[in-house]
Amino acid sequence: MNALAAPRLPPHPEPSMSDSRRPLPSPVRSPGARLARHRVTLALLALVALAHLGAWWAFNRPVAMPDFRGQVNGLAFAPYQRGQSAEGTNWPTAEQIEGDLRRVAPMTRHIRTYAAHGGMERIPEIAWSTGLDLKVTLGSWLDRRLDRNAAELRRLVQVARESRNVERVLVGNEAVLRGDVTPAQMVGYIEQVRRQVRQPVSTAEPWHVWMDHPELGNAVDYITIHLLPYWEGLPVEDALRFIMEKYDAVRARFPGKRVVIGEVGWPSDGVAQGAARASRVNQALFMRSFFTIAEQRGLEYFVMEAFDQPWKVSFEGRAAGHWGMYDLDRAQKWPMTGPVQETPAWLGWAMGASFAAFLAAFFFLSRRPDIHWQGKLMLGVLSQGFVALGTGVLLAMSETYMSTTAGVVWSVLVAGQLLLLAILLSDGFELAETVWGRLARRQWPAVPAADGTPLPKVSLHLPICNEPPAMVRETLDALAALDYPDFEVLVVDNNTTDPALWEPVAEHCARLGARFRFFHLGKWPGFKAGALNFALRETAPDAAVIGVLDSDYTVRPDWLRRMAPFFRRPEVGFTQSPQDYRDAQGGLFKRLMFWEYAGFFKAGMVTRNERNAIIQHGTMTLIRKSALEDAAVDGKAWAEWCICEDSELGLRLMRQGWEAVYCPDSMGRGVMPDDFSAYRKQRHRWAFGAVQIVKGHWRALLNPFNRSLTQGQRFHFVMGWMPWLGDALGLAFVLGGLLWSVGLVLIPLTRLYPAVDLFGLHLATEGLRTALVSVGLSDEFPITLFMIPSLGLFTFKLAQIWTLYRARVACGPLDRLGAALGGLALTHTIGKAVWQGFFKRRAHFARTPKMENAPALVQGLMTARQEGMIMLLLWLAAAGITVAHRGGTWEAVLWTVILLVQSVPYLAAVSMALVAALPARQAVALPGAVSAQSSAGQAVARSELK
C-alpha cells in the first residue's frame, strides 16, 4: 500500500456543532468559567428579550373606556354549540338551550331569535318553563323556497299564539337585502302573519332597505333596523355617531312608528373592512359606548349577538364568527367596567416566546463565543422578532374557530412559518460568524511543496462528452504544464458519436506523451459518474490520489504541488479548490453570473470548512484513492443514480469519517454557461441532485440518533439546502396566492358592479361566492401575521447577500446587486427542481431552445417564457386587488405588496434572460478573471457536465 494510503477512519462524534475533528486546544474550564465566557452573549440576548417583552406590553396595554353598570336591553340569541350549525341537522338540545338562557338571563331581559324550526321554536317554551324572566322577540327565516316559507310562517304563528312570553314577531331576517324575497312578497307575508297573531309584527332589514322601500315601513307595526358600522368600513371612533345618525334618519322617515334596533354590534376578530378593525378592544369600546348612550336615550336594541357563531364563517367571512358577547365556550369576552386588554393572557405568551427565542439564539451563539457583539445583537433581534410573529400566529390560532379543513390549512401555514424561522436563524448565524467571527479553526495555507519533498502520485480524470476539441486541448495543455513530479491524465470520452469531436482530442493526448491516456467509450451508461467509474478502474496501481476536472478548466501549474501535501495528514479524505471562471469579461450576463457564483466559494464554503462540511464539486477536487475505493457501493465509487455524483461522494466520505480540506485560493478556471437557459439547467441539476442526496442519505441527515455525521456536518448539509426547500414552498405559495387572488378579486367586483358580466359568468354575487368557496377560494385575505414573515425573510435575504458580499467578496455595489439578481432569477427553477426531485428518481434532459435567428428581445422572452407568464399573472392579480378593494384596508395593501414581492424573482429571471440574449460587449476587467483563450470554449453551454 502507498505510504499515503490510510485505512478508513471510524466515525466519531463532535463535542458541538462548531467543533472540527481537530479542534483548537483549550484549557479545561469550570461551569462558572464557561458561563463567564458567554457573559456578553447572555447580556445582549437578555436585553433583546426585555425589549421583546416591552413590545408585547406596549401592544397589550389596558385601554380605558366608558363603564356601563346597567343592564343590556336585548341579545340576539342563537344557542348553537361547538360543531352545531343552523345549516345542518345537528341542532342544540333542550338542555343546551336552557343552559344558554340561564347564562344570558343576568345580562338582559330580552332576547331575539331567528328561526321557527330546528329546535329554535322551543326557545319561548323553555324560557317560560324554567321561570326565567325573559321576553322573546320571535323570529323566522325566509328564503327563495316558497313551500318552506309557508311552513316556517305556520310554525311562527303557532308558537306566537301559544307562548305567553313572546312580545314581538319578526317575519324574515334581511330577506329583502339578500334578494330572496321582493318587497311586495314581504308585505304579503307580513299581512298574512298580522291577521293571525296578537303581537306586533315587523321584519328585520338594514337601515338603508327601510329608507329605500317605505312600503315596508307602512306594512309593519314597528321598524326593526340593523346598524352594523363594521360592515360600513367605519373606524370605531366614528361608528357611534354613524349609527345614531341612521337611527334618527329612519325615525324621521317613519314618524309615529316605534324603531327597534334589531342588530347592533362589533366583531372581536376578523379581517378589516375599510377602516373598521375587528378586535376585542374595539368591540368593548363600541359596545360600552353604545350601551351608555342607549340608556340615556331609552333605545330598544338587541346586541349582535349573545354567543360567537363560527358556523357563519363559511359564507360571511372570518369576522362573522366573532360577534358574541360570549365566546363559543360561553366565557364573557370583556368586563362591563374598567380597562380592557386585547389579549388578557399576553404575559404568558410573551414570556414563552421571549424565552424560546433566547434559547434559539443562544444555541447558535454559544458555539461561537468569538463573534463580535454586532453579530450577536443581530441574531438576537432576528430570533426574537420572528419568534414573536410565530407566537402571534399560534395565539391567533388559539382564538380562531376552525373547521378540520381550516385547521389543516393553518397547520401547514404554521409549519411554513417554522421553516422560515429555521432558515432565518441558520442564515443569520452564517452571516454573524462569517462577517463578525474572529477565529478560524480549520484554515491552512496551501504552501507549495519544496523540491525534493516526497509527493504522492496523482491520477487526473477528465470526462468529456461532445466537447469542442479546441477547449479540451486548452485544458490538456494546462495539465501538461503542471509543476508536479508524478501524475497521469486519463481522458474518458463517453457518448460522443461524432468522430470530429473526439478524434482530435485523442491525437492531442498522443502528442502530449505517455502521461496522457485517452479512452473513447461510445455509448456508455451512467453519464459523468459512469465515465469516472471507468477511469478509476484504469488508474495506475501506484496512484495514491485521484483528481477530477471538468473539461473546460485550465489549472495553475502549482495546483497539485500546493494541494497534494495535505494528504500527509492521514485523516484527510479529499481536498477542494473553488470553482472559478475565466470568461467573466464576456459581457454583462457573464459578469452577473461570475459574482453570483463567487459568493458561495468566497463565503459559504469558507464557513462550511470550519465544521468539515464542505460541498465537494466535480472539478478542482483531489481524493485519496483508498478512501474512494472504500466508499464504493456495489463496486462503484461514483453514484450513477445521482446527477450530483460529486456532492454525494463528498457526503459519503464524511459519513465514513474522512476530513475535507478547502482552500479558497483560485487554482483553476473554467467557462460559465453562455445563455440563461444553460445557467438555469445547471442550477436545476444541482437542486434536483440535492433532493436525490437527501432521499438517499436521509437517515444520516435527519435522524439525530444516526452518528455517521457530526452535528456541524448535519447542520450545514440540512440548513444549507433548506433555502432550496424554501424556494419550493415559495413556488407553491405563488401558485396558491394566485388562486386565492381569484376569489379576492372576483367576489368584491361582483359586489361593486353586480350588473357587470364578469368573464361571461352570468352569476349572481352570492352564487359566484358560493362557487368559489366550494373550491377552496375566499374573498378574505390571510391574516396579517402570515404575510409579514415572508416579507421579512425576503428583506433579510437581500440584506444578508449585501452584507456578506461587502465583507467577503471583492466587488462593488453594482456587482452585489447583480449577484442578487442572478440568484433571484433562479428561484423558480430551483423550486421546480426540488418538487421534481421529491417525485422523480431521475432528472430528464431539458432541451435548450434554439432561436438563433430571432431578435435578442424575442430570444430572451422565450427563454424565460414560463417565468414571464407567472410574473404577468402576479402583476394582474395585484392590479385586480387594487381595483376590487380600492386599497381600503391594510390587508389589501399588504397582499398587493406580497404579490409584487413574489414577482421580483420572476422579473429577475426575465431580466437575466434579456441580458443574456443581448450581444456581448467587453466588460470591465474583474479581479481574478482572465481573458478566455478559446472562442470555442465560450461558445459551449456547460450545464450538462458541470
Secondary structure, DSSP 8 states (H G I E B T S, - for coil): --TT----------SSTT--SS--------HHHHHHHTHHHHHHHHHHHHHHHHHHHHHT--B------S-BS-EE-----TT--TTSS----HHHHHHHHHHHTTTBSEEE---SSTTGGGHHHHHHHTT---EEEE-----S-HHHHHHHHHHHHHHHHH-SSEEEEEEEESHHHHTSS-HHHHHHHHHHHHTT-SS-EEEEEEHHHHHH-HHHHHHSSEEEEEE-TTTTT--HHHHHHHHHHHHHHHHHHSTTSEEEEEEE---SSS--BTTB---HHHHHHHHHHHHHHHHHHT--EEES-SB--GGGHHHH-GGGG---SB-TTS-BSS-SSS-B-S-TTHHHHHHHHHHHHHHHHHHHHTT-TTS-HHHHHHHHHHHHHHHHHHHHHHHHHHTS---HHHHHHHHHHHHHHHHHHHHHHHHHHHHHHHHH----SS--------TT-----EEEEEEESS--HHHHHHHHHHHHT---SSEEEEEEEES---HHHHHHHHHHHHHH-TTEEEEEEES-TTHHHHHHHHHHHTS-TT--EEEE--TT-EE-TTHHHHHGGGGGSTTEEEEE----BS-TTS-HHHHHHHHHHHHIIIIIHHHHHTTT-----SSSEEEEHHHHHHT-BTTBSS-TT-S-HHHHHHHHHHHTT-EEEE--S--EEB---SSHHHHHHHHHHHHHHHHHHHHHTHHHHH-TT--SS-HHHHHHHHHHHHHHHHHHHHHHHHHHHHHHHHHHHHHHHHHH-TTS-GGG----HHHHHHHHHHTT--SS---HHHHHHHHHHHHHHHHHHHHHHHHHS---HHHHHHHHHHHHHTHHHHHHHHHHHHH-SS---------TTS-HHHHHHHHTHHHHHHHHHHHHHHHHHHHHHTT-SHHHHHHHHHHHHHHHHHHHHHHHHHHHHS--------TT----S-HHHHHS--TTT-
